[in-house]
Amino acid sequence: MQIFRNAKNYMGNVLGLEAEDKGVYALPVPLSHFFDVRKSLIGGHEFLLLSPTMADVKPELLCKRYYKTMEMSGIPCILVIPTITGVLRRQLIKKKVSFIVPDKQVFIPELGTILSESKLDNGSEKSVFSANTQFLLLFHLLKKDLNGCSYNEIMNATGIIKKNISTAASELANAGICELQSGPGREKMIVFSGDKKDIWSKSLPMMTNPVKRVGYVSAIVPNAEKMPESYEAALSHYTDVVGEEVKAYATYRLSDEAKALNGIIQSEYEDGMARVEFWAYDPVKLSDNGFIDPLSLYLYYRNDDDERIQGELSRLIDRTL
């Protein structure tokens, strides 16, 4: 279809990423009647491009079918639509639904990582930080000054095993965020370059949204007291933006709480449900007063299209660092 070709050209022209068409992808009924689907490799990553077969579909139904397709296929999806209204755009962005309107607009949060990785092609040594590296950096900025600390001291403070600290330190050094020096007994230690605002600004292009998966459960969430509040509740806590009254919690994806939730989690939201986010690192160790930390909140919302949210996030960074 022409709309898929237009999307491919738009991706190349605007984002500089080559999209390789891998042909038609078959979905089961009724999804096959709702979308025309093609598989595509974008920046070397698989996506399903979904073009709705019907015009004027309600945003709520479109989002539900989008997430159902992603759940059944196990492949990240991107809506490809010829036009978009302001109402639909806000709904899609709010629900974190990736979309392309060829020659007009693109919203694909997942591509943040791919775009950062693509910097390697131009000779830069910077890429996306691993989860441990990002966590260590945020811990330094928010919880305890790790400047001049040995690997053992960092391990005791953060709980990261020594092998992963060594890897994280190398990533930070390669990015110009710190230097690795020898301390007493030749034990290596991290010496950061610049103040906290300098470190944050230099690191920001390599940091990513910590949320790896989102699901929904009944309003009674097992072990909710062990999980900090996230999403719009945290946004309202830290800024003047008033979010929806939907309970949202964050947990480390490998935690006991996450394992307990795996059997009851659902992919689609229903009235009265609570949102659960599965993070790449432990949000509890960075949390404050029962909410996720402000820097991870920034990383979550930094691609949001709402100008007021962007203004609030900028002020949040000024207050935090």
N, C-alpha and C positions, 0 to 999 in steps of 0.2 A: 504493500500500500504506500501511496505517496507520503502520507503523514509520517511513516517510519523513516523514509528516506530523508524527509525534511528534518526530523529529529536528529538523525545521524550527522547531517551536515552542520546543524546548529551546535551540536556537541563539539565537533571539531573546530568550528570557527570561534566559538565563545570560550570554551574551556581548554582547547588544545588537546583533547583526548580523542584517540581514534576509537570509533565504535565499529566492531566487526559483527555483521549480521550472521547468526547461526541457524536461521530458518524458523519455520512455524513451530510453536510449542503447543501441544494438545492438552487442553484442560477438560476435566469431566463436566458433564451437564449438572447444573444449569450455568456454571461459570463460562463454559464454551459459547453459550448464547449471549453472554453479557459483554465479553471482551474478545477482540482480535488480539492474538498474542504472538510475539516473536522473541526468541532468545537472542541476546546480544552480549558480546564481550566489550566492556568499556574499561579502558585502562587495564586490561588483563583480568577483569573481574566479571563474573556472570551476573546478568540482570535479565528479568523478563520485562519487556515493553508491553504495556496494556493500553489498547485503544478501545474505549467504550463503543459498543455497537449502536447504542441508543442515545439520542440527544435529550437534553434537559432532564438528566437523571438527578434525583435528590442527592445532595451531598452526603447525607447520612448513609444511604444505601451504597453509594459509590465507595465510601470509606470501608464499609463492612465487606463488600465484595473484594476490594483491594487486599485487605488483611486476610480474608479467607483464601485468596489465591496464593498469598505468600506462605500461609500456614500449610496448605496442601502441597505446594511445590518445593518448599524449603529454599526458595531462591528469592533474593531481594527484588522488589518490583518497582517500576516507574510508570506512572500514568502518562500517556501521550495524548494531549487534547488540543484541538485546533484553536479554541478560544477559552477565555476564562473570565468570570464575573468577579467582582470584589468579594461578594459573599462566599463564593466557592473557594477563592484563593485563601481567604482567612480560615475557612474550615479545614482545608487540606493542610495548611501550615500548622494549624493548631493540633491536628491529629497526626502530625509528622508523616504525612503521605507525600512521597516523592513525586514530582511531576515535571513535565516539560511542555511548554507551549512554544512550538518552533518559531524562531525569529522574534520572540517576545520575552519569555521568562523561563527560568529553570530554578527548581528548588529540589536539591538532592543531597540531604545531609550526609549520606553514606560516602559521597564522593570527596568529602573533606580529607579523609585518609588517603584516598587514591591520588588526589591532587598533590598532597604533601609528598607522597612517595615518588611522584613523577619528577620532583626536583632533583632526584639523583641523576637523571638523564643529562642534566646540564653541568655536571661536575661538582655539584654541591655535596658536602658530606652530611648535610642535615636531612633527616627523615622524620617520620613520626616516632615519638617516644614510646617505648614499651610501657605497659601498665605500671610496673614497679618503678620505672624511672619517673613517670609523671607523679605517682604517689609520693615518692621520696622528695621530689621538688616541692610539691604542695605542702608536705609535712614541714619542710624547712621554712616555707613562707608563712605558714599559719600556726604551727604548734611549737616547734622548738628550733632554735638557731643551730644548724648542723655545720656551720662554717668552722673548719679546722678540726672536725671530729674524725676519729679513726673509723675504719669499717666496723670494728667491734662495738664502738660507741653508737654508731648508726643502727646496727643490728639490735642492740638493747633498747634503743629509743623507738624504733619503728616496727620491729618484729619481722623485717625482711631478712631472709637468710643471707649469709655472707656471699655466696656465689652470685646471687641476684644483685646484691649491692655492688659487687665488682663490675657486673655488666652495666648497671645503671650509671655508675661513675664514669665508665668509658663512653657511654652515650652522651652524657653531659659534657665531658671533656671534648669530645669530637664536635659538639655543637658550640663550643666556646663559652659554655655556661660556668665551667669551673676548671681548676687545675688539679692534677693529682700529685701530691707531694709525699715525701717519706717523713714519717714522724718518729718518735722514740722506738727503738728496736726495729727500725726499718718498716714498721707497719704503715701502710698507705693511709692517707687522709685526704678529705675533699676540702679544697679552698675555693669558695665561690668568688666570681668576678663581678663586682658592682654591688649596689644596694638592691633591696628587694624589688623595687619598681623596675630597675634595669633588668634584673633576672627575669621577671614576669614578661616584660616586653620582648626580650630576646627569645624566650622559650615559647611564647604563645603560638607561633606558626607550627610548632612541633607537637602541640598538645591537642587532644581530641575529647569529644564527648565521652564520659565514662560509662554511659548506659549502653549495655550490650543487648538487652532484651527487655521487653515490657509485657506484662500480663495483668490479668484482673482476677480478683477473688471476691467472695462475699465480704460484706462490710466488717465481719469479725475476722480479723487477720491473725493467724497463729503467731505468737511471739512478737506482736507489733511493738511492744515496749522496748524491744532490742534493736529496732530499726528506726533511724532518723526520718523525719518527714521530708518529702521532696516535692518536685514539680511545682505547681502553682501555689501550693501552701508555703513552700520555701521562698518563692518569688515574692509573695505578699509579706512574708516575715522580714525580708531584707530590704524591700523597696516599697514604694507607694502604689505599686500595681496591685489591684484587687483581682484575684483569680477565682476560679470556680470552687465551690465547696465540695470538692472531691478529695477524699483521703488518698494520700499517695506516700509510699514508703520506699526506701532504698536499702538494698542488702548486697553484700558481696556475693558474686555468682557461685562461689564454691563454699559458702557458709552453711552451717547446719540449718539455719532458717531457710535458705534458698532450697536446700534439699527437701525440707519438709513441705515447701510450697509447690514443688514440681508436680506432685500428684493431683493438685486441686486447681492449678492455675488455668485460666482460659485466655484465649487470644483476643476475644472481642468484649468490649465494654457493654454492660447492661446496667440499668438504673439501680442505684444503691450499692454498686460494687466499689471496691477500693483498688487503686492502681499499685502495682508492685514493679519496681525497677531492679534489674539484676546488673550490678556494676562490675567493671573490670578490676577494681580495687576496693578495699574495705571502706565504705563511707563512714562507718562508726568511728574509726580512728581519726577522722578529720572533722567530725560533726561538732556542733556547738549548740547548747541549749535545745537539744532534741531535733535540730534541723541539719540538713546536709550543709557542708561548708560553702561559703560564698564564692570561692574561686571555681569549684566544680559547677556551681549553679551558673556562673558566667559561661563556662564552656558548654553547658547544656543549651543556653539560650542565645549564644552569640550569633547564630545564623537566622534568628527570628526576624521576620520582615516588619515587625511593629516598631516604628521609630521611637515611640515613648519607652518601650522596653529597652531599646538600645541606649537611650539617654540615661535611664535608671541604672543600667549595668555599668556604664562609664562612671557614674557617681559612686556606685558600689565599690569599684576597684579603688577609687581615690580614698574612700573611707577605710578600706581593708588594708591597703599596703602603704 
